[in-house]
Amino acid sequence: MRRLAQADAMQSMGLDRQAALWQVRPLRDEPMPLFEACATDDNVPESLPTISPEHLVLHDYNATGLSLKAHPMSFMRASLDKRSVTPNIDLRSERLCPQGRIVEVAGLVLVRQRPGTASGVVFITLEDETGICNLILWSTVFEAFRKAARLSTTLLAKGRVERSGEVVHVHVQSLTSLDDEASQLASVSKDFH
């Protein structure tokens, strides 16, 4: 019940996440003799604290790995735009991101892969609110930015665009973790090494 409440799954019963969590809080998996004599108040308070849209999305991602409300990166877009970070959808346009252009892209890490047949090359897929971006990290770049490449939930990558028909990759030159800016977002990446 707690997991369903955390996942905001009780909307159809007229309970938002906070009200549902309040309702299931007295449920116990095991008896707690110390507290048996304490009366419990099962009534939901008239006013629970308001949760910001950003934190609602973060709660969704931490509970289920996705959100129907918004994408976590959308809350960072104004900051990313100030840095001239390219939205991932722009990588599709050869006019906006031609072969060889140096770009900065950002997103949630969806997948990290290091296939045995790739001679130490690491592939990372990032997702922002507009789409995905495929990164290629040569072994020297991976080692130089190992901590960010292996552990970050959100990344900012700078690199050179490589186009082959509809397929677009960014050959990474540098990586920066954005985890401090996207605080409290648990990892949702699917890592294969």
Backbone as numpy.savetxt, mean C-alpha at the origin, in Angstrom:
# Nx Ny Nz CAx CAy CAz Cx Cy Cz
-15.44 -12.44 14.51 -16.27 -11.25 14.51 -15.39 -9.99 14.51
-14.29 -10.06 15.29 -13.41 -8.89 15.32 -12.80 -8.62 13.96
-12.40 -9.68 13.28 -11.79 -9.50 11.95 -12.80 -8.94 10.95
-14.03 -9.40 11.02 -15.06 -8.85 10.14 -15.30 -7.38 10.46
-15.33 -7.05 11.73 -15.52 -5.64 12.12 -14.34 -4.81 11.64
-13.12 -5.31 11.81 -11.94 -4.58 11.36 -11.95 -4.39 9.85
-12.51 -5.33 9.12 -12.56 -5.26 7.66 -13.73 -4.42 7.17
-14.47 -3.79 8.10 -15.59 -2.92 7.74 -16.68 -3.71 7.00
-16.88 -4.98 7.41 -17.79 -5.88 6.70 -19.22 -5.84 7.25
-19.50 -4.94 8.17 -20.83 -4.93 8.77 -21.66 -3.72 8.36
-21.26 -3.10 7.25 -22.00 -1.95 6.72 -23.44 -2.31 6.40
-23.67 -3.52 5.90 -25.04 -3.92 5.53 -25.94 -4.06 6.77
-25.34 -4.12 7.93 -26.10 -4.20 9.17 -26.22 -2.82 9.82
-25.80 -1.80 9.10 -25.91 -0.44 9.61 -24.81 -0.05 10.59
-23.73 -0.82 10.61 -22.63 -0.53 11.53 -21.37 -0.19 10.74
-20.83 1.01 10.96 -19.54 1.30 10.35 -18.47 0.59 11.15
-17.23 0.71 10.73 -16.14 -0.03 11.36 -16.08 0.22 12.86
-16.14 1.47 13.28 -16.01 1.78 14.70 -17.17 1.24 15.52
-18.39 1.39 15.02 -19.55 0.89 15.76 -19.49 -0.64 15.86
-19.07 -1.29 14.77 -18.96 -2.75 14.80 -17.88 -3.20 15.78
-16.74 -2.52 15.78 -15.69 -2.86 16.74 -16.16 -2.66 18.17
-16.94 -1.62 18.38 -17.48 -1.37 19.72 -18.42 -2.51 20.14
-19.24 -2.96 19.20 -20.20 -4.02 19.51 -19.51 -5.35 19.81
-18.40 -5.66 19.12 -17.75 -6.96 19.33 -16.70 -6.93 20.43
-16.38 -5.76 20.97 -15.32 -5.68 21.98 -15.56 -6.55 23.20
-16.79 -6.73 23.67 -16.94 -7.56 24.87 -16.81 -9.06 24.58
-16.80 -9.46 23.31 -16.69 -10.89 23.00 -15.31 -11.39 23.40
-15.26 -12.54 23.99 -14.00 -13.11 24.46 -13.85 -14.52 23.91
-12.63 -14.87 23.61 -12.33 -16.23 23.18 -12.27 -17.17 24.37
-11.82 -16.64 25.49 -11.70 -17.44 26.70 -12.32 -16.66 27.85
-12.82 -17.34 28.86 -13.35 -16.61 30.02 -12.23 -15.86 30.73
-12.57 -14.71 31.25 -11.61 -13.90 31.99 -12.16 -13.72 33.41
-11.83 -14.66 34.31 -12.41 -14.67 35.65 -12.22 -13.35 36.40
-11.12 -12.69 36.21 -10.86 -11.45 36.92 -11.92 -10.40 36.62
-12.48 -10.43 35.41 -13.42 -9.41 35.00 -14.87 -9.88 34.98
-15.15 -11.10 35.42 -16.51 -11.62 35.39 -17.49 -10.78 36.19
-17.03 -10.22 37.29 -17.92 -9.43 38.15 -18.19 -8.04 37.59
-17.40 -7.62 36.61 -17.57 -6.27 36.05 -18.76 -6.25 35.10
-19.57 -5.24 35.25 -20.70 -5.08 34.34 -20.17 -4.55 33.01
-20.78 -5.00 31.94 -20.40 -4.47 30.62 -21.54 -3.63 30.08
-21.17 -2.60 29.40 -22.14 -1.70 28.78 -22.10 -1.97 27.28
-23.11 -2.67 26.76 -23.13 -3.04 25.35 -23.68 -1.94 24.45
-24.11 -0.85 25.01 -24.67 0.22 24.21 -23.56 0.99 23.50
-23.77 1.23 22.22 -22.81 2.02 21.46 -22.97 3.48 21.86
-21.85 4.15 22.18 -21.96 5.57 22.51 -22.56 6.35 21.34
-23.22 7.44 21.67 -23.83 8.26 20.62 -22.80 8.84 19.67
-21.61 9.09 20.16 -20.60 9.73 19.34 -19.25 9.04 19.51
-18.86 8.33 18.47 -17.52 7.75 18.45 -16.62 8.72 17.69
-15.32 8.69 17.95 -14.42 9.60 17.24 -14.50 9.40 15.73
-14.37 10.49 15.01 -14.39 10.45 13.55 -13.02 9.98 13.05
-13.04 9.16 12.04 -11.80 8.68 11.42 -11.66 9.36 10.07
-10.46 9.85 9.78 -10.21 10.53 8.51 -10.33 9.54 7.35
-10.64 10.03 6.14 -10.72 9.13 4.98 -9.42 8.36 4.76
-8.27 9.01 4.98 -6.99 8.33 4.81 -6.87 7.15 5.78
-7.25 7.35 7.02 -7.15 6.26 7.98 -8.19 5.16 7.74
-9.35 5.51 7.20 -10.32 4.48 6.82 -9.72 3.56 5.76
-9.05 4.16 4.77 -8.41 3.37 3.71 -7.28 2.52 4.29
-6.47 3.11 5.17 -5.39 2.35 5.79 -5.93 1.18 6.60
-7.04 1.39 7.32 -7.67 0.29 8.06 -8.13 -0.81 7.09
-8.72 -0.40 5.97 -9.15 -1.38 4.96 -7.97 -2.21 4.47
-6.87 -1.53 4.09 -5.69 -2.23 3.58 -5.09 -3.15 4.63
-5.02 -2.68 5.85 -4.44 -3.52 6.90 -5.32 -4.72 7.21
-6.63 -4.58 7.05 -7.55 -5.69 7.35 -7.70 -6.65 6.18
-7.76 -6.12 4.95 -8.09 -6.97 3.81 -7.12 -6.89 2.64
-6.20 -5.92 2.65 -5.25 -5.79 1.54 -5.77 -4.95 0.39
-6.95 -4.36 0.55 -7.52 -3.49 -0.49 -8.57 -2.59 0.13
-9.02 -1.61 -0.65 -10.08 -0.73 -0.20 -10.93 -0.32 -1.40
-12.22 -0.23 -1.18 -13.12 0.26 -2.22 -13.32 1.76 -2.10
-12.77 2.36 -1.06 -12.95 3.79 -0.81 -11.99 4.65 -1.62
-10.71 4.31 -1.61 -9.68 5.07 -2.33 -8.40 4.25 -2.31
-7.39 4.74 -3.01 -6.08 4.10 -3.00 -5.19 4.89 -2.05
-4.38 4.23 -1.22 -3.54 4.97 -0.28 -2.65 6.02 -0.93
-2.18 5.76 -2.14 -1.30 6.72 -2.80 -2.03 8.00 -3.19
-3.35 7.94 -3.32 -4.10 9.14 -3.69 -3.97 10.23 -2.64
-3.75 9.84 -1.38 -3.59 10.81 -0.32 -2.20 11.46 -0.34
-1.28 10.86 -1.08 0.07 11.40 -1.20 0.26 12.15 -2.51
-0.74 12.15 -3.39 -0.57 12.68 -4.74 -0.14 14.14 -4.76
-0.71 14.98 -3.91 -0.33 16.40 -3.91 1.16 16.55 -3.62
1.66 15.81 -2.65 3.08 15.84 -2.31 3.93 15.29 -3.46
3.46 14.21 -4.08 4.20 13.62 -5.21 4.21 14.57 -6.41
3.10 15.25 -6.66 3.05 16.22 -7.76 4.04 17.36 -7.54
4.19 17.80 -6.30 5.16 18.87 -6.00 6.58 18.42 -6.31
6.84 17.13 -6.22 8.16 16.56 -6.52 8.30 16.19 -8.01
7.25 16.43 -8.78 7.22 16.06 -10.21 7.30 14.55 -10.42
6.70 13.79 -9.52 6.65 12.34 -9.66 5.59 12.00 -10.71
5.94 11.18 -11.66 5.07 10.80 -12.76 4.01 9.80 -12.28
2.73 10.10 -12.50 1.70 9.08 -12.22 1.94 7.87 -13.13
1.71 6.68 -12.61 2.01 5.47 -13.37 1.27 5.39 -14.70
0.08 5.96 -14.77 -0.67 5.90 -16.02 0.04 6.64 -17.15
0.83 7.66 -16.80 1.54 8.43 -17.82 2.63 7.61 -18.51
3.07 6.53 -17.88 4.08 5.68 -18.52 3.56 5.03 -19.80
2.26 4.88 -19.91 1.66 4.29 -21.12 1.85 5.18 -22.35
1.95 6.48 -22.12 2.03 7.43 -23.23 3.48 7.61 -23.68
3.75 7.23 -24.92 5.10 7.40 -25.47 5.44 8.89 -25.60
4.44 9.71 -25.80 4.66 11.16 -25.90 5.09 11.72 -24.55
4.43 11.30 -23.46 4.76 11.82 -22.13 6.03 11.18 -21.55
6.24 9.91 -21.87 7.38 9.17 -21.31 8.08 8.39 -22.42
8.82 9.08 -23.27 9.49 8.39 -24.37 10.65 7.51 -23.90
11.08 6.63 -24.78 12.23 5.76 -24.52 13.40 6.59 -24.01
14.00 6.14 -22.90 15.20 6.78 -22.38 14.97 7.94 -21.42
13.74 8.44 -21.31 13.47 9.56 -20.40 13.70 9.12 -18.95
14.28 10.01 -18.17 14.45 9.76 -16.74 13.17 10.23 -16.04
12.57 9.33 -15.26 11.32 9.63 -14.55 11.46 9.22 -13.10
10.58 9.78 -12.28 10.40 9.30 -10.92 8.97 8.80 -10.82
8.82 7.59 -10.29 7.51 6.98 -10.10 7.41 6.52 -8.65
6.19 6.36 -8.17 5.99 5.94 -6.78 4.79 5.03 -6.69
4.75 4.23 -5.63 3.58 3.39 -5.42 3.80 2.38 -4.31
2.71 1.65 -4.06 2.76 0.52 -3.14 3.49 -0.63 -3.82
4.28 -1.35 -3.07 4.95 -2.52 -3.62 3.93 -3.65 -3.66
3.62 -4.12 -4.87 2.73 -5.27 -5.02 3.49 -6.58 -5.05
4.60 -6.59 -5.80 5.35 -7.82 -6.02 6.83 -7.49 -6.08
7.63 -8.34 -5.44 9.08 -8.33 -5.61 9.46 -9.72 -6.11
10.24 -9.77 -7.17 10.63 -11.07 -7.72 12.11 -11.06 -8.04
12.75 -12.18 -7.75 14.15 -12.38 -8.12 14.25 -13.79 -8.68
13.84 -13.95 -9.94 13.89 -15.30 -10.54 15.32 -15.82 -10.62
15.48 -17.10 -10.42 16.80 -17.71 -10.51 17.41 -17.59 -11.88
16.58 -17.44 -12.89 17.07 -17.36 -14.26 17.38 -15.92 -14.69
17.23 -14.95 -13.78 17.39 -13.55 -14.17 18.76 -12.97 -13.81
19.72 -13.81 -13.47 21.09 -13.37 -13.18 21.15 -12.25 -12.14
20.38 -12.39 -11.07 20.42 -11.41 -9.99 19.57 -10.18 -10.20
18.86 -10.10 -11.30 17.98 -8.95 -11.55 16.73 -9.10 -10.68
16.29 -7.98 -10.09 15.09 -7.97 -9.26 14.02 -7.17 -9.99
12.81 -7.69 -9.99 11.67 -7.02 -10.60 10.71 -6.61 -9.48
10.28 -5.37 -9.50 9.33 -4.87 -8.51 8.17 -4.25 -9.27
6.96 -4.55 -8.85 5.77 -3.93 -9.41 5.21 -2.97 -8.37
5.06 -1.70 -8.78 4.47 -0.67 -7.93 3.07 -0.36 -8.43
2.21 0.05 -7.51 0.86 0.46 -7.87 0.56 1.80 -7.21
0.12 2.77 -8.02 -0.43 4.00 -7.45 -1.91 4.03 -7.79
-2.57 5.16 -7.54 -4.01 5.24 -7.77 -4.38 5.22 -9.25
-3.37 5.32 -10.14 -3.65 5.35 -11.58 -3.31 4.05 -12.29
-2.53 3.19 -11.67 -2.14 1.95 -12.33 -0.84 1.40 -11.78
-0.22 0.52 -12.57 1.00 -0.14 -12.11 2.21 0.34 -12.89
3.38 0.07 -12.33 4.66 0.38 -12.94 5.59 -0.78 -12.67
6.28 -1.24 -13.69 7.22 -2.34 -13.54 8.64 -1.81 -13.46
9.34 -2.15 -12.38 10.71 -1.70 -12.17 11.67 -2.85 -12.42
12.83 -2.51 -12.96 13.93 -3.46 -13.11 15.10 -2.92 -12.32
15.61 -3.73 -11.39 16.77 -3.36 -10.59 17.90 -4.33 -10.89
18.96 -3.81 -11.50 20.13 -4.63 -11.72 20.76 -4.91 -10.36
21.55 -5.95 -10.25 22.07 -6.39 -8.95 22.84 -5.29 -8.23
23.59 -4.46 -8.95 24.35 -3.39 -8.29 23.41 -2.34 -7.70
22.32 -2.02 -8.38 21.34 -1.07 -7.87 20.61 -1.68 -6.68
20.23 -2.94 -6.80 19.54 -3.61 -5.69 20.40 -3.58 -4.43
21.69 -3.90 -4.57 22.58 -3.91 -3.40 22.75 -2.50 -2.83
22.82 -1.49 -3.68 23.00 -0.11 -3.21 21.78 0.38 -2.42
20.61 -0.12 -2.77 19.36 0.31 -2.14 18.63 -0.88 -1.52
19.39 -1.82 -1.01 18.88 -3.10 -0.52 17.76 -2.95 0.52
17.97 -2.10 1.52 16.98 -1.97 2.58 15.63 -1.50 2.03
15.64 -0.45 1.25 14.39 0.05 0.65 13.80 -0.99 -0.29
14.64 -1.61 -1.11 14.15 -2.57 -2.10 13.51 -3.79 -1.45
14.05 -4.24 -0.32 13.54 -5.46 0.31 12.43 -5.22 1.32
12.44 -4.06 2.00 11.57 -3.92 3.16 10.48 -2.87 3.03
10.58 -1.96 2.10 9.62 -0.86 2.03 8.28 -1.31 1.48
7.24 -0.72 2.02 5.88 -0.95 1.54 5.54 0.00 0.41
6.08 1.23 0.49 5.88 2.24 -0.56 7.25 2.74 -1.00
7.41 2.89 -2.30 8.71 3.29 -2.86 8.57 4.45 -3.83
9.63 5.25 -3.88 9.84 6.25 -4.91 11.05 5.77 -5.70
10.89 5.59 -7.01 11.97 5.08 -7.84 12.31 6.09 -8.93
13.59 6.30 -9.14 14.06 7.15 -10.23 14.79 6.25 -11.21
14.45 6.41 -12.49 15.10 5.57 -13.48 14.76 5.95 -14.89
15.28 5.14 -15.81 15.14 5.39 -17.25 14.03 4.51 -17.83
13.18 5.14 -18.63 12.06 4.43 -19.27 12.59 3.55 -20.40
12.11 2.31 -20.42 12.40 1.40 -21.52 11.08 0.94 -22.10
10.93 1.13 -23.40 9.68 0.77 -24.08 9.96 -0.32 -25.10
9.04 -1.28 -25.17 9.07 -2.30 -26.21 7.62 -2.59 -26.56
7.11 -1.85 -27.54 5.69 -1.95 -27.88 4.86 -1.42 -26.73
3.94 -2.24 -26.25 3.06 -1.85 -25.14 3.71 -2.07 -23.77
4.83 -2.78 -23.75 5.49 -3.09 -22.50 6.43 -1.95 -22.11
6.26 -1.46 -20.87 7.08 -0.35 -20.38 7.68 -0.75 -19.04
8.97 -0.52 -18.91 9.68 -0.76 -17.65 10.45 0.50 -17.28
10.80 0.60 -16.03 11.69 1.65 -15.57 12.93 0.96 -15.02
14.09 1.24 -15.64 15.37 0.73 -15.17 15.82 1.64 -14.04
15.77 1.14 -12.83 15.95 1.95 -11.63 17.41 2.36 -11.45
17.57 3.65 -11.11 18.89 4.18 -10.75 18.98 4.43 -9.25
17.83 4.79 -8.63 17.81 5.00 -7.18 16.42 4.70 -6.63
16.39 4.32 -5.36 15.14 4.00 -4.66 15.11 4.75 -3.33
13.92 5.20 -2.97 13.71 5.84 -1.68 12.44 5.28 -1.07
12.50 4.93 0.19 11.31 4.47 0.90 10.40 5.66 1.19
9.11 5.47 0.97 8.12 6.47 1.32 7.30 6.03 2.53
7.78 5.03 3.23 7.02 4.45 4.34 6.70 5.47 5.43
7.61 6.41 5.69 7.32 7.42 6.72 6.14 8.29 6.31
6.03 8.59 5.02 4.92 9.41 4.53 3.62 8.61 4.45
3.73 7.33 4.20 2.55 6.46 4.09 2.42 5.64 5.37
2.63 6.28 6.49 2.71 5.59 7.78 1.51 4.69 8.04
1.76 3.66 8.79 0.76 2.73 9.30 0.19 1.79 8.24
0.77 1.77 7.06 0.28 0.85 6.04 1.08 -0.44 6.12
0.43 -1.52 6.46 1.11 -2.81 6.53 1.46 -3.27 5.12
2.46 -4.08 5.03 2.90 -4.58 3.72 1.80 -5.43 3.08
1.56 -5.17 1.81 0.61 -5.97 1.07 1.29 -6.64 -0.12
2.63 -6.56 -0.18 3.34 -7.10 -1.33 3.38 -8.61 -1.29
3.47 -9.19 -2.46 3.62 -10.62 -2.63 5.05 -10.84 -3.11
5.92 -11.27 -2.21 7.34 -11.35 -2.52 7.75 -12.78 -2.87
8.49 -12.90 -3.95 9.03 -14.17 -4.40 10.50 -13.96 -4.68
11.34 -14.78 -4.09 12.79 -14.60 -4.27 13.40 -15.86 -4.81
